[in-house]
């Protein structure tokens, strides 16, 4: 299954790493119905950016999970290949 990295360029004002953790939890609760696996995420709180690694049938499925789970849709999504 394809692997994607999505990028959220700016968090809502006042959002913290804890808020991102809660959004990730909501992704995990929503993902199965779309055949998606949100594997991990990284937060750059100082710059307001979030990066999510997700295995999904396609980019649209990954986007749908974010939209349904919490409404914070990524600004960019890239298909990636894991390095060794």
PDB file with one MODEL, atoms N, CA, C and O in Angstrom:
MODEL        1
ATOM      1  N   UNK A   1       0.850  -1.170   0.000  1.00  0.00           N
ATOM      2  CA  UNK A   1       0.000   0.000   0.000  1.00  0.00           C
ATOM      3  C   UNK A   1       0.900   1.239   0.000  1.00  0.00           C
ATOM      4  O   UNK A   1       1.950   1.237   0.643  1.00  0.00           O
ATOM      5  N   UNK A   2       0.504   2.285  -0.708  1.00  0.00           N
ATOM      6  CA  UNK A   2       1.327   3.497  -0.769  1.00  0.00           C
ATOM      7  C   UNK A   2       1.496   4.163   0.602  1.00  0.00           C
ATOM      8  O   UNK A   2       0.654   4.037   1.491  1.00  0.00           O
ATOM      9  N   UNK A   3       2.600   4.864   0.730  1.00  0.00           N
ATOM     10  CA  UNK A   3       2.944   5.593   1.944  1.00  0.00           C
ATOM     11  C   UNK A   3       2.971   7.079   1.601  1.00  0.00           C
ATOM     12  O   UNK A   3       3.506   7.467   0.562  1.00  0.00           O
ATOM     13  N   UNK A   4       2.395   7.915   2.472  1.00  0.00           N
ATOM     14  CA  UNK A   4       2.319   9.350   2.224  1.00  0.00           C
ATOM     15  C   UNK A   4       2.826  10.124   3.432  1.00  0.00           C
ATOM     16  O   UNK A   4       2.691   9.683   4.574  1.00  0.00           O
ATOM     17  N   UNK A   5       3.411  11.283   3.160  1.00  0.00           N
ATOM     18  CA  UNK A   5       3.758  12.250   4.200  1.00  0.00           C
ATOM     19  C   UNK A   5       2.906  13.474   3.925  1.00  0.00           C
ATOM     20  O   UNK A   5       2.974  14.063   2.846  1.00  0.00           O
ATOM     21  N   UNK A   6       2.101  13.852   4.912  1.00  0.00           N
ATOM     22  CA  UNK A   6       1.338  15.071   4.712  1.00  0.00           C
ATOM     23  C   UNK A   6       1.916  16.171   5.587  1.00  0.00           C
ATOM     24  O   UNK A   6       2.511  15.916   6.634  1.00  0.00           O
ATOM     25  N   UNK A   7       1.724  17.406   5.126  1.00  0.00           N
ATOM     26  CA  UNK A   7       2.306  18.566   5.782  1.00  0.00           C
ATOM     27  C   UNK A   7       1.197  19.577   6.079  1.00  0.00           C
ATOM     28  O   UNK A   7       0.467  20.009   5.187  1.00  0.00           O
ATOM     29  N   UNK A   8       1.097  19.932   7.331  1.00  0.00           N
ATOM     30  CA  UNK A   8       0.197  20.998   7.762  1.00  0.00           C
ATOM     31  C   UNK A   8       1.092  22.217   7.980  1.00  0.00           C
ATOM     32  O   UNK A   8       1.889  22.243   8.917  1.00  0.00           O
ATOM     33  N   UNK A   9       0.965  23.217   7.125  1.00  0.00           N
ATOM     34  CA  UNK A   9       1.868  24.364   7.126  1.00  0.00           C
ATOM     35  C   UNK A   9       1.642  25.318   8.290  1.00  0.00           C
ATOM     36  O   UNK A   9       2.566  26.019   8.703  1.00  0.00           O
ATOM     37  N   UNK A  10       0.432  25.353   8.819  1.00  0.00           N
ATOM     38  CA  UNK A  10       0.195  26.256   9.953  1.00  0.00           C
ATOM     39  C   UNK A  10      -0.939  25.712  10.811  1.00  0.00           C
ATOM     40  O   UNK A  10      -2.034  25.427  10.326  1.00  0.00           O
ATOM     41  N   UNK A  11      -0.649  25.580  12.078  1.00  0.00           N
ATOM     42  CA  UNK A  11      -1.654  25.147  13.035  1.00  0.00           C
ATOM     43  C   UNK A  11      -2.578  26.310  13.373  1.00  0.00           C
ATOM     44  O   UNK A  11      -2.194  27.472  13.238  1.00  0.00           O
ATOM     45  N   UNK A  12      -3.781  26.005  13.807  1.00  0.00           N
ATOM     46  CA  UNK A  12      -4.652  27.088  14.282  1.00  0.00           C
ATOM     47  C   UNK A  12      -3.968  27.840  15.428  1.00  0.00           C
ATOM     48  O   UNK A  12      -3.208  27.247  16.193  1.00  0.00           O
ATOM     49  N   UNK A  13      -4.233  29.121  15.545  1.00  0.00           N
ATOM     50  CA  UNK A  13      -3.634  29.927  16.609  1.00  0.00           C
ATOM     51  C   UNK A  13      -3.853  29.279  17.973  1.00  0.00           C
ATOM     52  O   UNK A  13      -4.964  28.882  18.323  1.00  0.00           O
ATOM     53  N   UNK A  14      -2.763  29.183  18.729  1.00  0.00           N
ATOM     54  CA  UNK A  14      -2.839  28.636  20.074  1.00  0.00           C
ATOM     55  C   UNK A  14      -2.772  27.130  20.165  1.00  0.00           C
ATOM     56  O   UNK A  14      -2.733  26.589  21.270  1.00  0.00           O
ATOM     57  N   UNK A  15      -2.756  26.429  19.033  1.00  0.00           N
ATOM     58  CA  UNK A  15      -2.693  24.964  19.062  1.00  0.00           C
ATOM     59  C   UNK A  15      -1.339  24.504  19.593  1.00  0.00           C
ATOM     60  O   UNK A  15      -0.307  25.115  19.315  1.00  0.00           O
ATOM     61  N   UNK A  16      -1.362  23.424  20.355  1.00  0.00           N
ATOM     62  CA  UNK A  16      -0.153  22.883  20.986  1.00  0.00           C
ATOM     63  C   UNK A  16       0.089  21.451  20.524  1.00  0.00           C
ATOM     64  O   UNK A  16      -0.717  20.867  19.800  1.00  0.00           O
ATOM     65  N   UNK A  17       1.214  20.905  20.959  1.00  0.00           N
ATOM     66  CA  UNK A  17       1.526  19.506  20.663  1.00  0.00           C
ATOM     67  C   UNK A  17       0.466  18.589  21.265  1.00  0.00           C
ATOM     68  O   UNK A  17       0.169  17.537  20.698  1.00  0.00           O
ATOM     69  N   UNK A  18      -0.101  18.967  22.390  1.00  0.00           N
ATOM     70  CA  UNK A  18      -1.174  18.174  22.999  1.00  0.00           C
ATOM     71  C   UNK A  18      -2.409  18.156  22.106  1.00  0.00           C
ATOM     72  O   UNK A  18      -3.063  17.122  21.966  1.00  0.00           O
ATOM     73  N   UNK A  19      -2.728  19.288  21.506  1.00  0.00           N
ATOM     74  CA  UNK A  19      -3.857  19.343  20.582  1.00  0.00           C
ATOM     75  C   UNK A  19      -3.616  18.433  19.381  1.00  0.00           C
ATOM     76  O   UNK A  19      -4.535  17.763  18.911  1.00  0.00           O
ATOM     77  N   UNK A  20      -2.389  18.411  18.890  1.00  0.00           N
ATOM     78  CA  UNK A  20      -2.043  17.546  17.761  1.00  0.00           C
ATOM     79  C   UNK A  20      -2.160  16.084  18.179  1.00  0.00           C
ATOM     80  O   UNK A  20      -2.649  15.261  17.405  1.00  0.00           O
ATOM     81  N   UNK A  21      -1.725  15.754  19.372  1.00  0.00           N
ATOM     82  CA  UNK A  21      -1.859  14.374  19.871  1.00  0.00           C
ATOM     83  C   UNK A  21      -3.319  13.960  19.913  1.00  0.00           C
ATOM     84  O   UNK A  21      -3.654  12.831  19.555  1.00  0.00           O
ATOM     85  N   UNK A  22      -4.187  14.858  20.344  1.00  0.00           N
ATOM     86  CA  UNK A  22      -5.621  14.551  20.374  1.00  0.00           C
ATOM     87  C   UNK A  22      -6.183  14.382  18.967  1.00  0.00           C
ATOM     88  O   UNK A  22      -7.034  13.521  18.744  1.00  0.00           O
ATOM     89  N   UNK A  23      -5.725  15.185  18.020  1.00  0.00           N
ATOM     90  CA  UNK A  23      -6.168  15.045  16.628  1.00  0.00           C
ATOM     91  C   UNK A  23      -5.697  13.706  16.069  1.00  0.00           C
ATOM     92  O   UNK A  23      -6.438  13.035  15.351  1.00  0.00           O
ATOM     93  N   UNK A  24      -4.457  13.314  16.399  1.00  0.00           N
ATOM     94  CA  UNK A  24      -3.932  12.026  15.936  1.00  0.00           C
ATOM     95  C   UNK A  24      -4.776  10.875  16.502  1.00  0.00           C
ATOM     96  O   UNK A  24      -5.074   9.909  15.800  1.00  0.00           O
ATOM     97  N   UNK A  25      -5.146  10.992  17.756  1.00  0.00           N
ATOM     98  CA  UNK A  25      -5.997   9.973  18.374  1.00  0.00           C
ATOM     99  C   UNK A  25      -7.321   9.858  17.615  1.00  0.00           C
ATOM    100  O   UNK A  25      -7.820   8.754  17.398  1.00  0.00           O
ATOM    101  N   UNK A  26      -7.881  10.987  17.218  1.00  0.00           N
ATOM    102  CA  UNK A  26      -9.126  10.977  16.443  1.00  0.00           C
ATOM    103  C   UNK A  26      -8.908  10.318  15.076  1.00  0.00           C
ATOM    104  O   UNK A  26      -9.787   9.615  14.580  1.00  0.00           O
ATOM    105  N   UNK A  27      -7.732  10.546  14.465  1.00  0.00           N
ATOM    106  CA  UNK A  27      -7.404   9.857  13.205  1.00  0.00           C
ATOM    107  C   UNK A  27      -7.428   8.349  13.406  1.00  0.00           C
ATOM    108  O   UNK A  27      -8.007   7.616  12.604  1.00  0.00           O
ATOM    109  N   UNK A  28      -6.793   7.889  14.484  1.00  0.00           N
ATOM    110  CA  UNK A  28      -6.715   6.454  14.761  1.00  0.00           C
ATOM    111  C   UNK A  28      -8.096   5.843  14.957  1.00  0.00           C
ATOM    112  O   UNK A  28      -8.325   4.692  14.588  1.00  0.00           O
ATOM    113  N   UNK A  29      -9.009   6.603  15.531  1.00  0.00           N
ATOM    114  CA  UNK A  29     -10.364   6.118  15.759  1.00  0.00           C
ATOM    115  C   UNK A  29     -11.206   6.094  14.480  1.00  0.00           C
ATOM    116  O   UNK A  29     -12.232   5.416  14.428  1.00  0.00           O
ATOM    117  N   UNK A  30     -10.781   6.824  13.459  1.00  0.00           N
ATOM    118  CA  UNK A  30     -11.551   6.975  12.216  1.00  0.00           C
ATOM    119  C   UNK A  30     -10.967   6.169  11.062  1.00  0.00           C
ATOM    120  O   UNK A  30     -11.699   5.803  10.142  1.00  0.00           O
ATOM    121  N   UNK A  31      -9.686   5.888  11.087  1.00  0.00           N
ATOM    122  CA  UNK A  31      -8.950   5.405   9.918  1.00  0.00           C
ATOM    123  C   UNK A  31      -9.390   4.049   9.371  1.00  0.00           C
ATOM    124  O   UNK A  31      -9.338   3.854   8.156  1.00  0.00           O
ATOM    125  N   UNK A  32      -9.810   3.125  10.189  1.00  0.00           N
ATOM    126  CA  UNK A  32     -10.090   1.758   9.732  1.00  0.00           C
ATOM    127  C   UNK A  32     -11.160   1.706   8.649  1.00  0.00           C
ATOM    128  O   UNK A  32     -11.065   0.901   7.722  1.00  0.00           O
ATOM    129  N   UNK A  33     -12.165   2.546   8.757  1.00  0.00           N
ATOM    130  CA  UNK A  33     -13.251   2.496   7.771  1.00  0.00           C
ATOM    131  C   UNK A  33     -12.800   2.924   6.377  1.00  0.00           C
ATOM    132  O   UNK A  33     -13.527   2.724   5.404  1.00  0.00           O
ATOM    133  N   UNK A  34     -11.599   3.516   6.271  1.00  0.00           N
ATOM    134  CA  UNK A  34     -11.073   3.951   4.978  1.00  0.00           C
ATOM    135  C   UNK A  34      -9.831   3.167   4.555  1.00  0.00           C
ATOM    136  O   UNK A  34      -9.213   3.494   3.542  1.00  0.00           O
ATOM    137  N   UNK A  35      -9.464   2.148   5.312  1.00  0.00           N
ATOM    138  CA  UNK A  35      -8.292   1.341   4.983  1.00  0.00           C
ATOM    139  C   UNK A  35      -6.994   2.106   5.120  1.00  0.00           C
ATOM    140  O   UNK A  35      -6.050   1.879   4.363  1.00  0.00           O
ATOM    141  N   UNK A  36      -6.941   3.024   6.093  1.00  0.00           N
ATOM    142  CA  UNK A  36      -5.804   3.926   6.287  1.00  0.00           C
ATOM    143  C   UNK A  36      -5.109   3.581   7.594  1.00  0.00           C
ATOM    144  O   UNK A  36      -5.747   3.111   8.536  1.00  0.00           O
ATOM    145  N   UNK A  37      -3.795   3.814   7.655  1.00  0.00           N
ATOM    146  CA  UNK A  37      -3.026   3.606   8.882  1.00  0.00           C
ATOM    147  C   UNK A  37      -2.128   4.819   9.114  1.00  0.00           C
ATOM    148  O   UNK A  37      -1.053   4.931   8.525  1.00  0.00           O
ATOM    149  N   UNK A  38      -2.584   5.730   9.982  1.00  0.00           N
ATOM    150  CA  UNK A  38      -1.735   6.861  10.368  1.00  0.00           C
ATOM    151  C   UNK A  38      -0.671   6.331  11.305  1.00  0.00           C
ATOM    152  O   UNK A  38      -0.957   6.018  12.461  1.00  0.00           O
ATOM    153  N   UNK A  39       0.562   6.228  10.813  1.00  0.00           N
ATOM    154  CA  UNK A  39       1.642   5.565  11.539  1.00  0.00           C
ATOM    155  C   UNK A  39       2.300   6.441  12.596  1.00  0.00           C
ATOM    156  O   UNK A  39       2.554   5.994  13.715  1.00  0.00           O
ATOM    157  N   UNK A  40       2.571   7.683  12.238  1.00  0.00           N
ATOM    158  CA  UNK A  40       3.297   8.547  13.163  1.00  0.00           C
ATOM    159  C   UNK A  40       3.092   9.994  12.748  1.00  0.00           C
ATOM    160  O   UNK A  40       2.591  10.281  11.661  1.00  0.00           O
ATOM    161  N   UNK A  41       3.487  10.895  13.628  1.00  0.00           N
ATOM    162  CA  UNK A  41       3.418  12.314  13.298  1.00  0.00           C
ATOM    163  C   UNK A  41       4.527  13.042  14.048  1.00  0.00           C
ATOM    164  O   UNK A  41       5.050  12.542  15.044  1.00  0.00           O
ATOM    165  N   UNK A  42       4.873  14.214  13.562  1.00  0.00           N
ATOM    166  CA  UNK A  42       5.880  15.063  14.163  1.00  0.00           C
ATOM    167  C   UNK A  42       5.323  16.475  14.243  1.00  0.00           C
ATOM    168  O   UNK A  42       4.624  16.930  13.338  1.00  0.00           O
ATOM    169  N   UNK A  43       5.636  17.157  15.322  1.00  0.00           N
ATOM    170  CA  UNK A  43       5.155  18.521  15.535  1.00  0.00           C
ATOM    171  C   UNK A  43       6.353  19.457  15.639  1.00  0.00           C
ATOM    172  O   UNK A  43       7.296  19.195  16.385  1.00  0.00           O
ATOM    173  N   UNK A  44       6.306  20.546  14.887  1.00  0.00           N
ATOM    174  CA  UNK A  44       7.254  21.652  15.020  1.00  0.00           C
ATOM    175  C   UNK A  44       6.437  22.796  15.615  1.00  0.00           C
ATOM    176  O   UNK A  44       5.944  23.668  14.899  1.00  0.00           O
ATOM    177  N   UNK A  45       6.307  22.772  16.933  1.00  0.00           N
ATOM    178  CA  UNK A  45       5.439  23.728  17.621  1.00  0.00           C
ATOM    179  C   UNK A  45       5.908  25.167  17.398  1.00  0.00           C
ATOM    180  O   UNK A  45       5.086  26.072  17.258  1.00  0.00           O
ATOM    181  N   UNK A  46       7.225  25.381  17.365  1.00  0.00           N
ATOM    182  CA  UNK A  46       7.766  26.726  17.212  1.00  0.00           C
ATOM    183  C   UNK A  46       7.357  27.363  15.887  1.00  0.00           C
ATOM    184  O   UNK A  46       7.147  28.574  15.810  1.00  0.00           O
ATOM    185  N   UNK A  47       7.247  26.542  14.849  1.00  0.00           N
ATOM    186  CA  UNK A  47       6.893  27.050  13.526  1.00  0.00           C
ATOM    187  C   UNK A  47       5.464  26.708  13.116  1.00  0.00           C
ATOM    188  O   UNK A  47       5.031  27.048  12.015  1.00  0.00           O
ATOM    189  N   UNK A  48       4.735  26.032  14.003  1.00  0.00           N
ATOM    190  CA  UNK A  48       3.336  25.727  13.740  1.00  0.00           C
ATOM    191  C   UNK A  48       3.099  24.712  12.640  1.00  0.00           C
ATOM    192  O   UNK A  48       2.090  24.780  11.938  1.00  0.00           O
ATOM    193  N   UNK A  49       4.022  23.768  12.481  1.00  0.00           N
ATOM    194  CA  UNK A  49       3.903  22.764  11.415  1.00  0.00           C
ATOM    195  C   UNK A  49       3.726  21.369  12.005  1.00  0.00           C
ATOM    196  O   UNK A  49       4.208  21.064  13.096  1.00  0.00           O
ATOM    197  N   UNK A  50       3.018  20.533  11.247  1.00  0.00           N
ATOM    198  CA  UNK A  50       2.831  19.137  11.628  1.00  0.00           C
ATOM    199  C   UNK A  50       3.067  18.286  10.381  1.00  0.00           C
ATOM    200  O   UNK A  50       2.687  18.666   9.273  1.00  0.00           O
ATOM    201  N   UNK A  51       3.696  17.137  10.580  1.00  0.00           N
ATOM    202  CA  UNK A  51       3.985  16.185   9.516  1.00  0.00           C
ATOM    203  C   UNK A  51       3.405  14.839   9.931  1.00  0.00           C
ATOM    204  O   UNK A  51       3.659  14.372  11.041  1.00  0.00           O
ATOM    205  N   UNK A  52       2.633  14.213   9.054  1.00  0.00           N
ATOM    206  CA  UNK A  52       1.995  12.930   9.363  1.00  0.00           C
ATOM    207  C   UNK A  52       2.423  11.877   8.347  1.00  0.00           C
ATOM    208  O   UNK A  52       2.378  12.115   7.140  1.00  0.00           O
ATOM    209  N   UNK A  53       2.834  10.721   8.835  1.00  0.00           N
ATOM    210  CA  UNK A  53       3.170   9.591   7.972  1.00  0.00           C
ATOM    211  C   UNK A  53       1.989   8.645   7.979  1.00  0.00           C
ATOM    212  O   UNK A  53       1.534   8.209   9.037  1.00  0.00           O
ATOM    213  N   UNK A  54       1.494   8.328   6.789  1.00  0.00           N
ATOM    214  CA  UNK A  54       0.266   7.545   6.679  1.00  0.00           C
ATOM    215  C   UNK A  54       0.358   6.545   5.532  1.00  0.00           C
ATOM    216  O   UNK A  54       0.827   6.864   4.440  1.00  0.00           O
ATOM    217  N   UNK A  55      -0.096   5.346   5.805  1.00  0.00           N
ATOM    218  CA  UNK A  55      -0.240   4.329   4.770  1.00  0.00           C
ATOM    219  C   UNK A  55      -1.714   4.356   4.368  1.00  0.00           C
ATOM    220  O   UNK A  55      -2.603   4.242   5.212  1.00  0.00           O
ATOM    221  N   UNK A  56      -1.954   4.509   3.073  1.00  0.00           N
ATOM    222  CA  UNK A  56      -3.333   4.653   2.608  1.00  0.00           C
ATOM    223  C   UNK A  56      -3.450   4.153   1.176  1.00  0.00           C
ATOM    224  O   UNK A  56      -2.464   4.138   0.438  1.00  0.00           O
ATOM    225  N   UNK A  57      -4.663   3.740   0.778  1.00  0.00           N
ATOM    226  CA  UNK A  57      -4.859   3.303  -0.603  1.00  0.00           C
ATOM    227  C   UNK A  57      -4.538   4.416  -1.607  1.00  0.00           C
ATOM    228  O   UNK A  57      -4.061   4.155  -2.711  1.00  0.00           O
ATOM    229  N   UNK A  58      -4.812   5.667  -1.198  1.00  0.00           N
ATOM    230  CA  UNK A  58      -4.505   6.829  -2.033  1.00  0.00           C
ATOM    231  C   UNK A  58      -4.553   8.073  -1.149  1.00  0.00           C
ATOM    232  O   UNK A  58      -4.999   8.012  -0.003  1.00  0.00           O
ATOM    233  N   UNK A  59      -4.096   9.186  -1.684  1.00  0.00           N
ATOM    234  CA  UNK A  59      -4.046  10.435  -0.922  1.00  0.00           C
ATOM    235  C   UNK A  59      -5.435  10.865  -0.473  1.00  0.00           C
ATOM    236  O   UNK A  59      -5.597  11.385   0.631  1.00  0.00           O
ATOM    237  N   UNK A  60      -6.437  10.653  -1.319  1.00  0.00           N
ATOM    238  CA  UNK A  60      -7.798  11.071  -0.964  1.00  0.00           C
ATOM    239  C   UNK A  60      -8.305  10.367   0.288  1.00  0.00           C
ATOM    240  O   UNK A  60      -9.007  10.978   1.093  1.00  0.00           O
ATOM    241  N   UNK A  61      -7.967   9.107   0.466  1.00  0.00           N
ATOM    242  CA  UNK A  61      -8.401   8.374   1.661  1.00  0.00           C
ATOM    243  C   UNK A  61      -7.759   8.978   2.909  1.00  0.00           C
ATOM    244  O   UNK A  61      -8.422   9.135   3.934  1.00  0.00           O
ATOM    245  N   UNK A  62      -6.479   9.313   2.827  1.00  0.00           N
ATOM    246  CA  UNK A  62      -5.794   9.930   3.966  1.00  0.00           C
ATOM    247  C   UNK A  62      -6.423  11.278   4.303  1.00  0.00           C
ATOM    248  O   UNK A  62      -6.642  11.590   5.473  1.00  0.00           O
ATOM    249  N   UNK A  63      -6.711  12.066   3.289  1.00  0.00           N
ATOM    250  CA  UNK A  63      -7.338  13.379   3.485  1.00  0.00           C
ATOM    251  C   UNK A  63      -8.717  13.228   4.120  1.00  0.00           C
ATOM    252  O   UNK A  63      -9.079  13.996   5.011  1.00  0.00           O
ATOM    253  N   UNK A  64      -9.476  12.252   3.669  1.00  0.00           N
ATOM    254  CA  UNK A  64     -10.822  12.024   4.196  1.00  0.00           C
ATOM    255  C   UNK A  64     -10.790  11.721   5.685  1.00  0.00           C
ATOM    256  O   UNK A  64     -11.639  12.206   6.434  1.00  0.00           O
ATOM    257  N   UNK A  65      -9.823  10.927   6.124  1.00  0.00           N
ATOM    258  CA  UNK A  65      -9.719  10.607   7.552  1.00  0.00           C
ATOM    259  C   UNK A  65      -9.490  11.884   8.353  1.00  0.00           C
ATOM    260  O   UNK A  65     -10.182  12.117   9.344  1.00  0.00           O
ATOM    261  N   UNK A  66      -8.531  12.716   7.941  1.00  0.00           N
ATOM    262  CA  UNK A  66      -8.289  13.978   8.654  1.00  0.00           C
ATOM    263  C   UNK A  66      -9.561  14.840   8.681  1.00  0.00           C
ATOM    264  O   UNK A  66      -9.922  15.392   9.721  1.00  0.00           O
ATOM    265  N   UNK A  67     -10.224  14.945   7.545  1.00  0.00           N
ATOM    266  CA  UNK A  67     -11.413  15.800   7.451  1.00  0.00           C
ATOM    267  C   UNK A  67     -12.500  15.320   8.415  1.00  0.00           C
ATOM    268  O   UNK A  67     -13.100  16.118   9.135  1.00  0.00           O
ATOM    269  N   UNK A  68     -12.744  14.012   8.419  1.00  0.00           N
ATOM    270  CA  UNK A  68     -13.792  13.467   9.290  1.00  0.00           C
ATOM    271  C   UNK A  68     -13.397  13.459  10.756  1.00  0.00           C
ATOM    272  O   UNK A  68     -14.229  13.723  11.624  1.00  0.00           O
ATOM    273  N   UNK A  69     -12.139  13.159  11.040  1.00  0.00           N
ATOM    274  CA  UNK A  69     -11.698  13.000  12.424  1.00  0.00           C
ATOM    275  C   UNK A  69     -11.642  14.326  13.174  1.00  0.00           C
ATOM    276  O   UNK A  69     -12.033  14.399  14.339  1.00  0.00           O
ATOM    277  N   UNK A  70     -11.152  15.383  12.502  1.00  0.00           N
ATOM    278  CA  UNK A  70     -10.958  16.650  13.229  1.00  0.00           C
ATOM    279  C   UNK A  70     -11.019  17.890  12.353  1.00  0.00           C
ATOM    280  O   UNK A  70     -11.005  19.008  12.869  1.00  0.00           O
ATOM    281  N   UNK A  71     -11.086  17.715  11.048  1.00  0.00           N
ATOM    282  CA  UNK A  71     -11.228  18.865  10.156  1.00  0.00           C
ATOM    283  C   UNK A  71      -9.940  19.563   9.771  1.00  0.00           C
ATOM    284  O   UNK A  71      -9.972  20.509   8.985  1.00  0.00           O
ATOM    285  N   UNK A  72      -8.806  19.125  10.300  1.00  0.00           N
ATOM    286  CA  UNK A  72      -7.529  19.769   9.989  1.00  0.00           C
ATOM    287  C   UNK A  72      -6.864  19.053   8.816  1.00  0.00           C
ATOM    288  O   UNK A  72      -6.062  18.138   9.003  1.00  0.00           O
ATOM    289  N   UNK A  73      -7.208  19.480   7.623  1.00  0.00           N
ATOM    290  CA  UNK A  73      -6.706  18.845   6.410  1.00  0.00           C
ATOM    291  C   UNK A  73      -5.323  19.408   6.076  1.00  0.00           C
ATOM    292  O   UNK A  73      -5.085  20.610   6.195  1.00  0.00           O
ATOM    293  N   UNK A  74      -4.427  18.530   5.662  1.00  0.00           N
ATOM    294  CA  UNK A  74      -3.058  18.936   5.330  1.00  0.00           C
ATOM    295  C   UNK A  74      -3.040  19.884   4.134  1.00  0.00           C
ATOM    296  O   UNK A  74      -3.903  19.832   3.257  1.00  0.00           O
ATOM    297  N   UNK A  75      -2.029  20.751   4.128  1.00  0.00           N
ATOM    298  CA  UNK A  75      -1.835  21.670   3.007  1.00  0.00           C
ATOM    299  C   UNK A  75      -1.198  20.970   1.813  1.00  0.00           C
ATOM    300  O   UNK A  75      -1.463  21.317   0.662  1.00  0.00           O
ATOM    301  N   UNK A  76      -0.355  19.983   2.100  1.00  0.00           N
ATOM    302  CA  UNK A  76       0.337  19.228   1.046  1.00  0.00           C
ATOM    303  C   UNK A  76       0.390  17.768   1.454  1.00  0.00           C
ATOM    304  O   UNK A  76       0.414  17.441   2.641  1.00  0.00           O
ATOM    305  N   UNK A  77       0.408  16.891   0.453  1.00  0.00           N
ATOM    306  CA  UNK A  77       0.581  15.469   0.716  1.00  0.00           C
ATOM    307  C   UNK A  77       1.467  14.898  -0.383  1.00  0.00           C
ATOM    308  O   UNK A  77       1.249  15.151  -1.568  1.00  0.00           O
ATOM    309  N   UNK A  78       2.470  14.125   0.025  1.00  0.00           N
ATOM    310  CA  UNK A  78       3.443  13.571  -0.894  1.00  0.00           C
ATOM    311  C   UNK A  78       3.471  12.057  -0.766  1.00  0.00           C
ATOM    312  O   UNK A  78       3.460  11.529   0.346  1.00  0.00           O
ATOM    313  N   UNK A  79       3.507  11.359  -1.887  1.00  0.00           N
ATOM    314  CA  UNK A  79       3.750   9.925  -1.827  1.00  0.00           C
ATOM    315  C   UNK A  79       5.248   9.739  -1.625  1.00  0.00           C
ATOM    316  O   UNK A  79       6.054  10.330  -2.344  1.00  0.00           O
ATOM    317  N   UNK A  80       5.621   8.916  -0.645  1.00  0.00           N
ATOM    318  CA  UNK A  80       7.025   8.730  -0.291  1.00  0.00           C
ATOM    319  C   UNK A  80       7.377   7.241  -0.248  1.00  0.00           C
ATOM    320  O   UNK A  80       6.507   6.371  -0.210  1.00  0.00           O
ATOM    321  N   UNK A  81       8.669   6.990  -0.254  1.00  0.00           N
ATOM    322  CA  UNK A  81       9.198   5.639  -0.105  1.00  0.00           C
ATOM    323  C   UNK A  81      10.104   5.632   1.120  1.00  0.00           C
ATOM    324  O   UNK A  81      10.962   6.502   1.264  1.00  0.00           O
ATOM    325  N   UNK A  82       9.919   4.664   1.993  1.00  0.00           N
ATOM    326  CA  UNK A  82      10.743   4.581   3.202  1.00  0.00           C
ATOM    327  C   UNK A  82      12.171   4.218   2.848  1.00  0.00           C
ATOM    328  O   UNK A  82      12.413   3.349   2.011  1.00  0.00           O
ATOM    329  N   UNK A  83      13.115   4.889   3.491  1.00  0.00           N
ATOM    330  CA  UNK A  83      14.533   4.570   3.307  1.00  0.00           C
ATOM    331  C   UNK A  83      14.932   3.390   4.183  1.00  0.00           C
ATOM    332  O   UNK A  83      14.212   3.012   5.107  1.00  0.00           O
ATOM    333  N   UNK A  84      16.060   2.833   3.886  1.00  0.00           N
ATOM    334  CA  UNK A  84      16.530   1.674   4.653  1.00  0.00           C
ATOM    335  C   UNK A  84      17.484   2.084   5.730  1.00  0.00           C
ATOM    336  O   UNK A  84      17.978   1.236   6.472  1.00  0.00           O
TER     337      UNK A  84
ENDMDL
END
